[in-house]
Every structure is written in structure tokens, then in C-alpha cells.
Amino acid sequence: MEKRKDTEPHIGNIIKQELQRQGRSITWLASQINCSRENLYKIFRRSWIHTDMLLRICDALNYDFFKVYSNYRNRQSVN
């Protein structure tokens, strides 16, 4: 697997920040997406995520995390 650049989005951190911004708990999100708290902690540490899981998190938090990648890609194509 190719090493990610430092400028690429770290989706785990971004999800964790949005969860905190909304004042929601890890337990709440875990129940919404039907996974364990332990798995959520693993997601927070990762810079990547499977799209099906990301979609479930988007739905639970009512936030389009896919835009993070779109915005990053758009900035890269400008450079």
C-alpha cells in the first residue's frame, strides 16, 4: 500500500472532531452505526476508511465526509 502524504486528509481525526463538535459520545455513534466502541477508536486512529462505513457515519452525523476528499482532490488538481 502506498504511503499517504501528510497533506492528505486524516479521516479518523476529522470524524472524531465532528463527533466532538456535535457534542455526541462515542457510545452514541457506535450504536448508530452498529459497531463497537473499540472499532470506533480504531477508526479514529486511521487515515483511511472503507466507503460503506464512511457512508454510515455520514448518515449518523448528518455530515458529508466525502466532501473532505472531494475538496482535497480539487485543491490538488489546481496545483
ChimeraX attribute file (.defattr): number of C-alpha atoms within 10 A of each C-alpha:
attribute: neighborCount
match mode: 1-to-1
recipient: residues
	/A:1	3
	/A:2	4
	/A:3	5
	/A:4	11
	/A:5	8
	/A:6	7
	/A:7	7
	/A:8	13
	/A:9	16
	/A:10	19
	/A:11	21
	/A:12	19
	/A:13	15
	/A:14	15
	/A:15	20
	/A:16	18
	/A:17	13
	/A:18	14
	/A:19	19
	/A:20	12
	/A:21	9
	/A:22	9
	/A:23	9
	/A:24	13
	/A:25	12
	/A:26	17
	/A:27	13
	/A:28	13
	/A:29	19
	/A:30	18
	/A:31	12
	/A:32	14
	/A:33	18
	/A:34	10
	/A:35	13
	/A:36	13
	/A:37	16
	/A:38	11
	/A:39	10
	/A:40	19
	/A:41	14
	/A:42	10
	/A:43	20
	/A:44	18
	/A:45	13
	/A:46	13
	/A:47	14
	/A:48	14
	/A:49	14
	/A:50	8
	/A:51	10
	/A:52	9
	/A:53	13
	/A:54	20
	/A:55	18
	/A:56	15
	/A:57	20
	/A:58	16
	/A:59	14
	/A:60	16
	/A:61	18
	/A:62	10
	/A:63	14
	/A:64	13
	/A:65	18
	/A:66	13
	/A:67	10
	/A:68	14
	/A:69	15
	/A:70	11
	/A:71	12
	/A:72	13
	/A:73	12
	/A:74	10
	/A:75	10
	/A:76	10
	/A:77	8
	/A:78	6
	/A:79	5
